[in-house]
Amino acid sequence: MTSTTLRRALLPAALVASLALAACGSGDPLAETDAGAGGATAAEPAASADPAASSDTAGGSGSIVVGGANFTEMQVMEEMYGALLTEAGYDVEIVASDSREIYGQALVDGDIDVVPEYAATMAEFLNREVNGPDAELVATADAAETVAAMEPLAAELGLVVARPAEAASQNGYAILTAVAEENGITSLSDFAAFPPEIVLAATEECPTRPFCQLGLEGTYGFTVTELLPLGYGSPQAKQAVVAGEADLALVGTTDATLEADGLVLLEDDQELQLADNLVPVLNATSAEDATLVETLDALADVLTTEDLAELNRRVDADRELPADVATSYLVEKGLIEG
């Protein structure tokens, strides 16, 4: 990597504490889409670096602020963006917050240049910002369609959406590996072909969520006879399936602990979930720098859901630092020099 500087910081703590995390990863990926987010709130400047410098300079030089959420998966993504941009010659600072409302407003204001986001969740966040809290969904199960729907909404707020990766982090459902192998089950439709009455380990809000119990019953024909309110992808939810107390657990598609727990993710073959593929979202002024956009686009060609799950595992299970995990992955893929 070049000798340019990569720094990490937090957005103002008082603002961070005022809002709850609405993104994917450590919570229900589409909780915000289901419940609505309301209007964005004003944020203080995220960093002292001049984020607009990139638009004043031809090519990979100047200062870039990478922002986003403050949990494992997003920390890894932010570090990957930072390492790519540092390699390209930018002076990079990474800032983070616990709320999309905070870093989203900083992105609109130009205090942040780019954030890694989830396509469907961000599309619906922007949809509500532009069209109100009761706006009809614009996101679909197709990443390209979802990004296309997001682009005009982003433009109204002074944002630009880059290319989405294949990697998607969204709701998933897991069963015992032994049950799946013994019965040839690979998808939710396969599992629903068995007696469809199930005990589901999920979030307390799952019965009212279109991508949770309502979707399982309406799209796949399951009958949820009992809900165990054990959380999203929590050890307790997964252990309930292992112990035979639940048939199905709500987990994340980038949960790398499933195999070790004796669980397997079922394919969402009826495309119940929306396309929460990883995608860069940029301030429009910053996006005028073609080198910046092209540098980030390179990741879209290689990053898969399986890759992201493994990167999460290395941080959460092996206790590696997000920066080290991100750098080694980019070196392995030939995107930066070792």
Residue frames relative to the residue before (quaternion, step in Angstrom):
aa qw qx qy qz dx dy dz
M 1.0000 0.0000 0.0000 0.0000 0.00 0.00 0.00
T 0.5719 -0.5975 0.4321 0.3595 3.54 -1.21 0.44
S 0.6069 -0.5855 0.4023 0.3563 3.54 -1.29 0.16
T 0.4199 0.6999 -0.4827 0.3177 3.60 1.22 0.07
T 0.5549 -0.6827 0.3976 0.2608 3.52 -1.18 0.70
L 0.1035 -0.7515 0.6486 0.0627 3.55 -1.14 0.79
R 0.0119 0.8156 -0.5744 0.0685 3.55 -0.54 1.20
R 0.1975 -0.7604 0.6055 0.1270 3.58 -1.17 0.58
A 0.0228 0.7873 -0.6144 0.0468 3.54 -1.04 0.85
L 0.3929 -0.6739 0.5610 0.2772 3.54 -1.36 0.04
L 0.4930 -0.6106 0.5199 0.3374 3.53 -1.16 0.61
P 0.7402 -0.4500 0.2460 0.4348 3.61 -1.18 0.48
A 0.4909 -0.7121 0.4219 0.2718 3.55 -0.67 1.15
A 0.6337 0.5447 -0.3472 0.4257 3.61 0.95 -0.75
L 0.6664 0.4752 -0.2976 0.4914 3.56 1.06 -0.73
V 0.6237 0.5532 -0.3371 0.4374 3.55 0.97 -0.86
A 0.6858 0.5093 -0.2854 0.4345 3.56 0.89 -0.94
S 0.6436 0.5787 -0.3199 0.3855 3.58 1.15 -0.51
L 0.7821 0.2758 -0.1373 0.5417 3.59 1.21 -0.37
A 0.4096 -0.7079 0.5163 0.2540 3.58 -1.11 0.63
L 0.5973 -0.5758 0.4287 0.3576 3.54 -1.18 0.61
A 0.1355 -0.8176 0.5581 0.0415 3.55 -0.85 1.04
A 0.5698 0.6340 -0.3742 0.3651 3.61 1.22 -0.03
C 0.6734 -0.4816 0.3806 0.4120 3.55 -1.40 -0.11
G 0.5927 0.6297 -0.4102 0.2897 3.53 -1.32 -0.32
S 0.8483 0.0853 -0.0340 0.5215 3.56 0.00 -1.25
G 0.7544 0.2666 -0.1867 0.5700 3.60 1.25 -0.15
D 0.7419 -0.3521 0.2904 0.4912 3.56 -1.31 -0.26
P 0.4491 -0.7362 0.4218 0.2800 3.64 -0.43 1.13
L 0.7976 0.2642 -0.1488 0.5215 3.58 0.99 -0.72
A 0.2346 0.7828 -0.5385 0.2057 3.55 1.13 0.58
E 0.6640 0.5046 -0.3050 0.4599 3.56 0.95 -0.87
T 0.6389 0.5253 -0.3279 0.4565 3.58 0.98 -0.82
D 0.6818 0.4877 -0.2967 0.4574 3.56 0.95 -0.83
A 0.7935 0.3808 -0.1676 0.4441 3.54 0.78 -1.06
G 0.4453 -0.6751 0.4722 0.3507 3.59 1.12 -0.48
A 0.2930 -0.7979 0.5108 0.1285 3.53 -1.03 0.79
G 0.3882 -0.7203 0.4977 0.2876 3.59 1.11 -0.46
G 0.7244 -0.4491 0.3070 0.4234 3.54 -1.30 -0.11
A 0.5323 -0.6107 0.4809 0.3354 3.53 -1.23 0.52
T 0.3068 -0.7376 0.5724 0.1849 3.53 -1.18 0.60
A 0.5768 -0.6031 0.4192 0.3577 3.54 -1.12 0.60
A 0.1712 -0.7851 0.5899 0.0799 3.56 -1.05 0.80
E 0.5028 -0.6172 0.5095 0.3266 3.52 -1.20 0.57
P 0.6635 -0.4796 0.3588 0.4484 3.61 -1.15 0.33
A 0.4483 -0.7385 0.4467 0.2328 3.55 -0.86 1.02
A 0.8166 -0.0051 0.0455 0.5754 3.59 1.03 -0.60
S 0.5706 -0.6164 0.4277 0.3340 3.53 -1.25 0.36
A 0.5298 0.6283 -0.4183 0.3868 3.60 1.21 -0.33
D 0.4539 -0.6721 0.5131 0.2809 3.56 -1.17 0.56
P 0.2390 -0.8234 0.4929 0.1485 3.62 -0.09 1.24
A 0.6367 0.5447 -0.3436 0.4241 3.58 1.13 -0.41
A 0.4516 0.7206 -0.4439 0.2823 3.57 1.24 -0.26
S 0.6145 0.5796 -0.3558 0.3997 3.59 1.07 -0.73
S 0.6799 0.4877 -0.3052 0.4547 3.58 1.04 -0.68
D 0.6599 0.4989 -0.3091 0.4691 3.56 1.25 -0.30
T 0.7149 0.4248 -0.2287 0.5061 3.56 1.25 -0.20
A 0.4155 -0.7071 0.5101 0.2592 3.58 -0.92 0.83
G 0.8511 0.1127 -0.0975 0.5035 3.56 -0.65 1.12
G 0.7993 -0.3973 0.2350 0.3849 3.48 -1.44 -0.09
S 0.5338 0.5578 -0.4909 0.4036 3.55 0.20 1.27
G 0.5964 0.5386 -0.4291 0.4124 3.55 -1.25 0.39
S 0.5874 -0.5950 0.4393 0.3284 3.52 -1.37 0.04
I 0.0664 -0.7782 0.6244 0.0101 3.55 -1.03 0.89
V 0.1802 -0.7545 0.6223 0.1051 3.56 -1.03 0.87
V 0.1551 -0.7606 0.6278 0.0570 3.57 -0.76 1.14
G 0.0654 -0.8181 0.5713 0.0089 3.58 -0.74 1.01
G 0.2286 0.7841 -0.5654 0.1149 3.53 -1.31 -0.19
A 0.7146 -0.4475 0.3387 0.4175 3.51 -1.36 -0.26
N 0.4333 -0.7311 0.4935 0.1851 3.53 -1.29 0.50
F 0.5202 0.5656 -0.4926 0.4084 3.58 0.53 1.22
T 0.7911 -0.4042 0.1618 0.4296 3.56 -1.24 0.52
E 0.7224 0.4631 -0.2820 0.4291 3.57 0.57 -1.11
M 0.6867 0.4665 -0.2828 0.4805 3.55 0.96 -0.84
Q 0.5973 0.5467 -0.3684 0.4567 3.60 1.06 -0.61
V 0.6419 0.5105 -0.3212 0.4735 3.59 0.99 -0.81
M 0.6717 0.4958 -0.3017 0.4605 3.59 0.89 -0.92
E 0.6474 0.5166 -0.3207 0.4595 3.58 0.94 -0.84
E 0.6578 0.4952 -0.3113 0.4745 3.57 1.00 -0.81
M 0.6246 0.5194 -0.3496 0.4668 3.61 1.05 -0.65
Y 0.6322 0.5061 -0.3334 0.4827 3.58 0.94 -0.82
G 0.6684 0.5203 -0.3011 0.4380 3.55 0.91 -0.94
A 0.6763 0.4912 -0.2951 0.4630 3.58 0.92 -0.89
L 0.6328 0.5290 -0.3277 0.4607 3.59 1.00 -0.80
L 0.7096 0.4607 -0.2597 0.4655 3.55 0.88 -0.98
T 0.6076 0.5351 -0.3512 0.4703 3.58 1.09 -0.64
E 0.6387 0.5228 -0.3118 0.4706 3.56 0.99 -0.87
A 0.6816 0.4918 -0.2803 0.4637 3.58 1.07 -0.74
G 0.6537 -0.5619 0.2992 0.4093 3.59 1.27 -0.05
Y 0.5316 0.6325 -0.4106 0.3857 3.59 1.25 0.10
D 0.3823 -0.6441 0.6035 0.2734 3.52 -1.33 0.40
V 0.0941 -0.8642 0.4939 -0.0192 3.57 -0.19 1.33
E 0.0563 -0.7435 0.6643 0.0524 3.51 -1.17 0.76
I 0.2028 -0.7684 0.5964 0.1128 3.58 -0.98 0.86
V 0.0399 -0.7748 0.6309 0.0060 3.56 -0.91 0.98
A 0.0952 -0.8075 0.5813 0.0328 3.59 -1.12 0.53
S 0.0643 -0.7717 0.6307 0.0506 3.54 -1.27 0.47
D 0.5178 -0.6384 0.4701 0.3214 3.54 -1.30 0.10
S 0.7549 0.3538 -0.1989 0.5152 3.60 1.18 0.21
R 0.4755 -0.6593 0.5092 0.2826 3.55 -0.98 0.91
E 0.5928 0.5758 -0.3717 0.4229 3.60 1.06 -0.67
I 0.6816 0.4821 -0.2892 0.4683 3.58 0.99 -0.80
Y 0.7544 0.3705 -0.2546 0.4784 3.60 0.58 -1.02
G 0.5800 0.5768 -0.3803 0.4317 3.60 1.16 -0.45
Q 0.6652 0.4803 -0.3054 0.4832 3.58 0.96 -0.82
A 0.6336 0.5223 -0.3329 0.4635 3.59 1.02 -0.75
L 0.6209 0.5304 -0.3328 0.4715 3.58 1.12 -0.67
V 0.6515 0.5054 -0.3070 0.4752 3.58 0.94 -0.89
D 0.6996 0.4853 -0.2637 0.4534 3.56 0.96 -0.91
G 0.4958 -0.6668 0.4239 0.3604 3.60 1.22 -0.32
D 0.4598 0.6649 -0.4627 0.3639 3.59 1.23 0.24
I 0.7181 0.2263 -0.1665 0.6367 3.56 1.35 -0.33
D 0.3843 -0.7430 0.5062 0.2095 3.58 -0.99 0.83
V 0.8153 -0.0493 0.0928 0.5694 3.58 0.91 -0.89
V 0.0759 -0.7685 0.6326 0.0588 3.54 -1.21 0.61
P 0.3967 -0.6369 0.5815 0.3145 3.60 -1.19 0.44
E 0.0202 -0.8217 0.5685 -0.0347 3.57 -0.83 0.94
Y 0.4468 -0.6305 0.5625 0.2939 3.51 -1.44 0.10
A 0.5220 -0.7140 0.3561 0.3016 3.56 -0.49 1.24
A 0.7365 0.4235 -0.2637 0.4568 3.60 0.58 -1.08
T 0.6681 0.5045 -0.3111 0.4498 3.58 0.88 -0.90
M 0.6775 0.4667 -0.2964 0.4850 3.59 0.95 -0.85
A 0.6043 0.5560 -0.3603 0.4426 3.61 1.02 -0.72
E 0.7095 0.4429 -0.2699 0.4772 3.58 0.90 -0.87
F 0.5713 0.5588 -0.3747 0.4700 3.59 1.15 -0.54
L 0.6891 0.4563 -0.2711 0.4934 3.59 0.89 -0.97
N 0.6007 0.5746 -0.3466 0.4346 3.58 1.06 -0.76
R 0.6886 0.4607 -0.2778 0.4863 3.58 0.93 -0.87
E 0.6186 0.5428 -0.3486 0.4486 3.56 1.05 -0.71
V 0.7367 0.4170 -0.2212 0.4842 3.58 0.95 -0.92
N 0.8286 0.2706 -0.0894 0.4819 3.58 0.81 -1.04
G 0.6303 -0.5635 0.3332 0.4173 3.59 1.24 0.09
P 0.6782 -0.5537 0.3172 0.3644 3.57 -1.22 0.53
D 0.7191 0.4237 -0.2508 0.4904 3.61 1.17 -0.44
A 0.3100 0.7767 -0.4997 0.2255 3.60 1.23 0.30
E 0.5028 -0.6375 0.4900 0.3172 3.57 -1.08 0.72
L 0.6077 -0.5806 0.4001 0.3654 3.57 -1.11 0.69
V 0.1938 -0.7653 0.6021 0.1194 3.54 -1.08 0.79
A 0.5934 0.5742 -0.3582 0.4357 3.58 1.21 -0.43
T 0.1318 -0.7688 0.6210 0.0766 3.55 -1.21 0.62
A 0.6645 -0.4805 0.3757 0.4319 3.57 -1.28 -0.20
D 0.6363 0.5111 -0.3169 0.4832 3.59 1.29 -0.12
A 0.4541 -0.7235 0.4489 0.2624 3.58 -0.66 1.11
A 0.6648 0.5088 -0.3136 0.4481 3.59 0.89 -0.90
E 0.6540 0.5031 -0.3115 0.4713 3.59 0.96 -0.84
T 0.6589 0.5209 -0.3077 0.4471 3.55 0.96 -0.86
V 0.6596 0.4874 -0.3079 0.4823 3.58 0.95 -0.84
A 0.6324 0.5297 -0.3337 0.4562 3.59 0.99 -0.78
A 0.6629 0.4874 -0.3012 0.4819 3.58 1.04 -0.76
M 0.6577 0.5305 -0.3008 0.4421 3.56 1.11 -0.69
E 0.5931 0.6469 -0.3603 0.3161 3.57 1.00 -0.84
P 0.7070 0.4295 -0.3057 0.4713 3.68 0.74 -0.82
L 0.6089 0.5405 -0.3503 0.4630 3.59 1.11 -0.62
A 0.6453 0.5136 -0.3060 0.4756 3.55 1.01 -0.88
A 0.6459 0.5400 -0.3227 0.4325 3.58 0.94 -0.89
E 0.6293 0.5457 -0.3389 0.4374 3.60 1.02 -0.73
L 0.7355 0.3815 -0.2149 0.5170 3.56 1.17 -0.56
G 0.5745 -0.6232 0.3706 0.3797 3.57 1.25 0.25
L 0.5544 0.5928 -0.3909 0.4341 3.56 1.11 0.70
V 0.2140 -0.7460 0.6180 0.1255 3.56 -1.32 0.42
V 0.2488 -0.7605 0.5851 0.1316 3.58 -1.01 0.87
A 0.2817 -0.7630 0.5611 0.1537 3.57 -0.84 1.01
R 0.7461 -0.4042 0.2834 0.4468 3.60 -1.25 -0.33
P 0.3838 -0.7195 0.5221 0.2500 3.61 -0.92 0.83
A 0.4206 -0.6671 0.5514 0.2721 3.55 -1.22 0.54
E 0.6108 -0.5144 0.4337 0.4174 3.57 -1.29 0.18
A 0.5726 0.6169 -0.3726 0.3908 3.58 1.12 -0.67
A 0.0107 0.7928 -0.6075 0.0476 3.56 -0.86 1.02
S 0.1294 -0.7788 0.6118 0.0491 3.55 -0.96 0.90
Q 0.2625 0.7744 -0.5159 0.2554 3.54 -0.19 1.28
N 0.7321 -0.3846 0.3069 0.4711 3.55 -1.31 -0.06
G 0.0456 0.7661 -0.6406 0.0236 3.53 -1.12 0.79
Y 0.2698 -0.7539 0.5778 0.1580 3.56 -1.29 0.28
A 0.1329 -0.8225 0.5530 0.0093 3.54 -0.83 1.06
I 0.1140 -0.7559 0.6409 0.0700 3.53 -1.24 0.68
L 0.6932 -0.4395 0.3517 0.4501 3.54 -1.31 0.05
T 0.5163 -0.6457 0.4701 0.3091 3.56 -0.93 0.89
A 0.6422 0.5395 -0.3250 0.4368 3.57 0.96 -0.84
V 0.6463 0.5065 -0.3143 0.4764 3.58 0.99 -0.81
A 0.6553 0.5193 -0.3099 0.4526 3.56 0.95 -0.90
E 0.6990 0.4738 -0.2774 0.4581 3.59 0.87 -0.94
E 0.6657 0.5185 -0.3066 0.4405 3.58 0.94 -0.83
N 0.7949 0.3136 -0.1349 0.5015 3.57 1.08 -0.72
G 0.4840 -0.6978 0.4199 0.3202 3.57 1.25 0.20
I 0.3691 0.7379 -0.4799 0.2982 3.58 1.10 0.72
T 0.0232 0.8046 -0.5925 0.0305 3.57 -0.76 1.01
S 0.7844 0.2641 -0.1280 0.5464 3.59 1.18 -0.44
L 0.6463 -0.4978 0.4016 0.4162 3.54 -1.31 0.20
S 0.6169 0.5352 -0.3524 0.4568 3.60 1.06 -0.65
D 0.6148 0.5391 -0.3420 0.4631 3.58 1.03 -0.78
F 0.6891 0.4861 -0.2831 0.4568 3.57 0.87 -0.97
A 0.6624 0.5129 -0.3047 0.4532 3.58 1.03 -0.78
A 0.5786 0.5852 -0.3751 0.4268 3.59 1.25 -0.34
F 0.5646 0.5206 -0.3850 0.5119 3.57 1.30 -0.22
P 0.7078 -0.3519 0.2986 0.5348 3.63 -1.15 -0.11
P 0.3512 -0.8145 0.4231 0.1849 3.59 -0.38 1.22
E 0.5075 0.6338 -0.4407 0.3827 3.60 1.22 -0.04
I 0.0554 0.8223 -0.5588 0.0921 3.58 -0.59 1.14
V 0.3277 -0.6436 0.6430 0.2549 3.47 -1.43 0.33
L 0.1585 -0.8200 0.5494 0.0273 3.54 -0.71 1.13
A 0.2047 -0.7448 0.6241 0.1183 3.56 -0.94 0.97
A 0.2440 0.7730 -0.5321 0.2445 3.57 -0.43 1.21
T 0.7105 -0.4165 0.3292 0.4620 3.56 -1.26 -0.38
E 0.6520 -0.5236 0.3854 0.3901 3.52 -1.26 0.45
E 0.6995 0.4831 -0.2616 0.4570 3.58 1.10 -0.75
C 0.4052 0.7759 -0.4305 0.2200 3.58 1.29 -0.28
P 0.6493 0.5440 -0.3591 0.3917 3.69 0.81 -0.77
T 0.7429 0.3852 -0.2291 0.4972 3.62 1.12 -0.50
R 0.5805 0.6113 -0.3582 0.4013 3.59 1.28 0.01
P 0.4500 -0.7175 0.4556 0.2741 3.62 -0.75 0.99
F 0.7136 0.4147 -0.2617 0.5003 3.61 1.18 -0.42
C 0.6536 0.4434 -0.3137 0.5271 3.57 1.30 0.22
Q 0.8568 0.0281 -0.0409 0.5133 3.64 -0.68 -0.98
L 0.6440 0.5259 -0.3390 0.4401 3.61 0.87 -0.84
G 0.6853 0.4811 -0.2813 0.4687 3.56 0.97 -0.82
L 0.6302 0.5295 -0.3332 0.4598 3.57 0.99 -0.81
E 0.7066 0.4453 -0.2649 0.4818 3.57 0.97 -0.82
G 0.7319 0.4442 -0.2504 0.4519 3.59 0.86 -0.93
T 0.7413 0.4042 -0.2249 0.4864 3.58 0.96 -0.83
Y 0.8122 0.2882 -0.1284 0.4907 3.57 0.89 -0.93
G 0.4869 -0.7021 0.4159 0.3114 3.60 1.21 -0.23
F 0.3728 0.7102 -0.5115 0.3084 3.59 1.16 0.41
T 0.1930 -0.7083 0.6551 0.1787 3.52 -1.36 0.33
V 0.2145 -0.7804 0.5764 0.1126 3.56 -0.49 1.18
T 0.2081 -0.8169 0.5304 0.0901 3.55 -0.31 1.27
E 0.7917 0.0060 0.0026 0.6109 3.56 1.21 -0.50
L 0.1916 -0.7561 0.6152 0.1150 3.54 -1.06 0.82
L 0.1923 -0.7472 0.6260 0.1134 3.55 -0.88 0.99
P 0.2614 -0.8091 0.5059 0.1453 3.64 -0.33 1.20
L 0.1932 0.8325 -0.4842 0.1876 3.54 0.49 1.26
G 0.6609 -0.5482 0.3044 0.4123 3.58 1.23 0.25
Y 0.5826 -0.5869 0.4596 0.3239 3.48 -1.45 0.13
G 0.8525 -0.0811 0.0243 0.5159 3.58 -0.51 1.19
S 0.3633 0.7561 -0.4785 0.2595 3.57 1.19 0.43
P 0.6314 -0.5145 0.3999 0.4204 3.60 -1.19 0.37
Q 0.6392 0.5406 -0.3272 0.4383 3.58 1.04 -0.76
A 0.6501 0.5119 -0.3199 0.4615 3.58 0.99 -0.83
K 0.6846 0.4753 -0.2890 0.4711 3.56 0.92 -0.90
Q 0.6453 0.5215 -0.3250 0.4539 3.58 1.00 -0.77
A 0.5896 0.5742 -0.3717 0.4296 3.59 1.10 -0.60
V 0.6506 0.4839 -0.3139 0.4940 3.60 1.05 -0.71
V 0.6404 0.5295 -0.3231 0.4530 3.57 0.93 -0.88
A 0.7228 0.4408 -0.2376 0.4762 3.58 0.98 -0.87
G 0.5226 -0.6584 0.4070 0.3573 3.60 1.24 -0.07
E 0.4784 0.6734 -0.4331 0.3607 3.58 1.26 0.26
A 0.7635 0.1542 -0.0988 0.6192 3.59 1.26 -0.43
D 0.4386 -0.6950 0.5087 0.2565 3.55 -1.21 0.54
L 0.8017 0.1297 0.0094 0.5834 3.54 1.08 -0.82
A 0.1325 -0.7893 0.5956 0.0693 3.59 -1.03 0.80
L 0.4026 -0.6708 0.5716 0.2474 3.53 -1.12 0.79
V 0.0757 0.7932 -0.5936 0.1126 3.57 -0.66 1.17
G 0.5234 -0.6021 0.4831 0.3609 3.55 -1.30 -0.13
T 0.5420 -0.6375 0.4357 0.3317 3.57 -1.08 0.65
T 0.7059 0.3907 -0.2728 0.5241 3.61 1.22 -0.20
D 0.3567 0.7121 -0.5093 0.3260 3.58 1.17 0.61
A 0.1903 -0.8279 0.5226 0.0726 3.57 -0.41 1.25
T 0.5751 0.6043 -0.3812 0.3984 3.62 1.23 0.08
L 0.4570 0.7351 -0.4350 0.2483 3.60 1.21 -0.30
E 0.6688 0.5104 -0.3165 0.4382 3.58 0.81 -0.95
A 0.6658 0.5001 -0.3015 0.4644 3.58 0.93 -0.88
D 0.6853 0.4719 -0.2764 0.4809 3.58 1.15 -0.61
G 0.5107 -0.6540 0.4183 0.3694 3.59 1.28 -0.08
L 0.5650 0.5801 -0.3821 0.4452 3.57 1.19 0.58
V 0.1582 -0.7697 0.6097 0.1033 3.55 -1.25 0.43
L 0.4458 -0.6856 0.5166 0.2536 3.54 -1.06 0.84
L 0.3038 -0.7524 0.5579 0.1743 3.58 -0.91 0.90
E 0.5192 -0.6411 0.4715 0.3117 3.57 -1.06 0.78
D 0.3432 -0.7040 0.5877 0.2030 3.55 -1.04 0.86
D 0.0422 -0.8825 0.4681 0.0133 3.56 0.62 1.19
Q 0.6748 0.4443 -0.2948 0.5102 3.61 1.24 -0.29
E 0.4065 -0.7611 0.4275 0.2696 3.57 1.34 0.25
L 0.0853 0.8102 -0.5639 0.1356 3.52 0.73 1.15
Q 0.7335 0.4351 -0.2380 0.4648 3.57 0.88 -0.97
L 0.4700 -0.6538 0.5192 0.2866 3.54 -1.18 0.62
A 0.5982 -0.6177 0.3984 0.3190 3.55 -1.25 0.58
D 0.0097 0.8069 -0.5885 0.0500 3.56 -0.08 1.29
N 0.1012 0.8020 -0.5719 0.1394 3.55 0.64 1.18
L 0.5311 -0.6233 0.4700 0.3293 3.55 -1.15 0.64
V 0.0819 0.8054 -0.5767 0.1099 3.58 -0.82 1.00
P 0.4018 -0.6925 0.5296 0.2804 3.62 -0.97 0.73
V 0.0901 -0.7522 0.6501 0.0586 3.55 -1.09 0.81
L 0.1193 -0.8341 0.5386 -0.0043 3.56 -0.68 1.17
N 0.5291 -0.5393 0.5372 0.3749 3.51 -1.32 0.37
A 0.5508 -0.6636 0.3879 0.3253 3.60 -0.82 0.97
T 0.6338 0.5210 -0.3413 0.4586 3.60 1.01 -0.72
S 0.6512 0.5069 -0.3085 0.4731 3.57 0.97 -0.83
A 0.6628 0.5327 -0.3001 0.4323 3.58 1.03 -0.84
E 0.5008 0.6338 -0.4364 0.3963 3.61 1.23 -0.09
D 0.5949 0.5226 -0.3522 0.4990 3.58 1.28 -0.32
A 0.3195 -0.7923 0.4897 0.1743 3.59 -0.18 1.28
T 0.6202 0.5522 -0.3506 0.4331 3.60 1.05 -0.70
L 0.6127 0.5523 -0.3395 0.4520 3.57 1.04 -0.76
V 0.6945 0.4680 -0.2774 0.4707 3.58 0.82 -0.99
E 0.6671 0.5057 -0.3078 0.4523 3.59 0.88 -0.90
T 0.6230 0.5453 -0.3405 0.4455 3.58 1.03 -0.74
L 0.6946 0.4570 -0.2713 0.4848 3.58 0.92 -0.88
D 0.6098 0.5757 -0.3494 0.4178 3.60 1.06 -0.72
A 0.5645 0.6249 -0.3863 0.3762 3.59 1.11 -0.61
L 0.6352 0.5452 -0.3339 0.4333 3.59 1.07 -0.67
A 0.5909 0.6025 -0.3639 0.3942 3.60 1.10 -0.66
D 0.6545 0.5437 -0.3102 0.4240 3.58 1.12 -0.61
V 0.7904 0.3458 -0.1590 0.4800 3.61 1.14 -0.45
L 0.6653 0.5541 -0.3236 0.3816 3.62 0.96 -0.78
T 0.0811 -0.7983 0.5968 0.0044 3.57 -0.74 1.14
T 0.6658 -0.4812 0.3819 0.4235 3.55 -1.31 0.25
E 0.6467 0.5184 -0.3179 0.4604 3.57 0.98 -0.84
D 0.6149 0.5412 -0.3407 0.4614 3.59 1.03 -0.77
L 0.6883 0.4947 -0.2872 0.4461 3.55 0.83 -1.03
A 0.6228 0.5327 -0.3378 0.4628 3.58 1.02 -0.74
E 0.6671 0.4951 -0.3011 0.4681 3.58 0.95 -0.86
L 0.6363 0.5154 -0.3328 0.4678 3.59 0.99 -0.74
N 0.6273 0.5208 -0.3295 0.4762 3.59 1.02 -0.76
R 0.6505 0.5292 -0.3195 0.4413 3.56 0.95 -0.90
R 0.6535 0.5292 -0.3200 0.4364 3.56 0.92 -0.86
V 0.6682 0.4682 -0.3015 0.4933 3.59 1.09 -0.67
D 0.7693 0.4102 -0.2131 0.4410 3.57 0.67 -1.13
A 0.7569 0.3637 -0.2034 0.5034 3.60 0.99 -0.78
D 0.7666 0.3553 -0.1916 0.4994 3.58 0.87 -0.94
R 0.3748 -0.7721 0.4408 0.2629 3.58 1.35 -0.10
E 0.3182 0.7189 -0.5440 0.2932 3.57 1.01 0.77
L 0.5356 -0.6177 0.4651 0.3395 3.57 -1.20 0.48
P 0.5819 -0.5982 0.4120 0.3657 3.63 -0.98 0.75
A 0.6444 0.5277 -0.3292 0.4448 3.60 0.97 -0.79
D 0.6687 0.4931 -0.3043 0.4659 3.59 0.96 -0.82
V 0.6428 0.5212 -0.3144 0.4651 3.56 1.01 -0.84
A 0.6627 0.5109 -0.3002 0.4580 3.57 0.92 -0.93
T 0.6789 0.5034 -0.2958 0.4452 3.57 0.86 -0.96
S 0.6770 0.4915 -0.3072 0.4536 3.59 0.85 -0.92
Y 0.6277 0.5309 -0.3383 0.4579 3.59 1.04 -0.72
L 0.6793 0.4893 -0.2952 0.4604 3.58 0.87 -0.90
V 0.6195 0.5181 -0.3382 0.4832 3.58 1.08 -0.69
E 0.6444 0.5353 -0.3125 0.4478 3.58 0.92 -0.92
K 0.7286 0.4206 -0.2254 0.4914 3.58 1.01 -0.84
G 0.5007 -0.6952 0.3994 0.3264 3.56 1.28 0.04
L 0.4528 0.7079 -0.4333 0.3256 3.57 1.22 0.42
I 0.7641 0.0904 -0.0941 0.6317 3.56 1.26 -0.39
E 0.5352 -0.6053 0.4715 0.3536 3.57 -1.25 0.30
G 0.5213 -0.6496 0.4644 0.3010 3.54 -1.14 0.65
